Amino acid sequence: MSELITTGVWRVRPGHEAEFIHEWTRFAQWASTMSGSTRLRLGCDLGDPQRYVSFAAWEGAAAAHAWKQSPEFREKIAQVLRHVDAFEPTELSVVAVAQTTADTTTV
C-alpha cells in the first residue's frame, strides 16, 4: 500500500483553544487543496482538553512531502503553532485496511 497518514499531537495553551481550532482549520483547508490530499481531521482528547490530534490520509509519501516542502507550509503552520506549547508530528505508512462493504443485493 502506498497510502501515508500524517498525524500531529498538539498541546494547546490554556485559553487558546478557539484560536487554535480556527487557525488549524484555515491550515487544513489550504492543505486539502494540495494534490494527493484527502480529508484532514482534528480531534480533542476527551480526557485531556488541551491535547488535540490531527490526521490526514495522503495518496502517498510523495504527495505529503510535496505539501510540506511548499513555500507556504512554514508560514501557515506557524500561525497554528502560535497557540500551542508542544507539537509532535508523525508519518504512518498504512499497512492494513478493514472496511465494511455496502449490500448491493437488488430485489
N, C-alpha and C positions, 0 to 999 in steps of 0.2 A: 504494500500500500504506500502511496506517496503523500497521503494527507498529513498535514502538520497542524498541531494545535499550539497556539501561543497562549500563555496564561500569565497573569500577574497577580501577586498578592500585595495589596495596598494597605498600609496602616495610616488611616486618615486622622488628621489633627482634630481633637475635640472642638466642636463648634464649626467645623469646615465641611460638614457632610454635604450640605446642599450645594455649595460651591464646587466641591469635588465632583459630585454627580453631574452637575451642569457642564463642567469642563471635560470630564470623561466622555460624556455624550457627544459633545462637539468633536472631540478627538476621534471617537468611534465612527461618527457619521463620515468624517473625512476618510478614515481608514477603509470604510466599506466601499468607497469608490475605487479602490485600488484593484488592479487585475488580480484575479485568483482569490479574492476575499469572499467570505460568506458573512453571516450574521455575527456580530460581536455582542457579547453579553456581559453584564456586570451583576454580581450578587453580593448581598450583605450577609455576613455571618450572623445568624440569629442568636448565637451565644456570645458574640463579641461585636457590638455595633460599630467599633472603629476599624474592623477588619473587613475588607472588600476583596472579592476575587473576580477577575475578568478573564474571559476566554474567547477565543475565536478559532474557527477552523479555516485553514488555507488549503488551496488545491495542491500545494507542495512547498518545499523549503525555499525554492527559488522565488516564489511569489511573496512569501513572508519576508525574506531577506531583502528583496527589492523595495518593499514597503519601508522597512527600517532604514534603508540607505537613501530614501528620497530626501531631497533638500528640506522639505517642510517638516519631516519627522521630529527633529530635535526641538524645533520651535513649538510645535503643537504639544509634544509630550511635556515640555517644560511648563506649559500652562496648567496641566493636570498635577504635576509634581509640586507645584506651589502649595498644595493643600494636604500634603502627606508628610509623615515623619519617616516612612520607610517604604521601599518598593522592591519586590523580588520578582523579576521576570523569569519565565521558564519556557522552553520549547519542548513539546512532546511529539514523538513520532507515533502515529496511530498504528497499532499492531493487531487490533481486532475490532469488529463492529458487530453488534447484535441489534436487530430491529424487528418489529412485527410487520407483517405484510397485510395489505387490505384484502378482504374477501372479495374475489372477483366473480363469484358464482352468480349466474343470471337465472332468473325464473322464467 
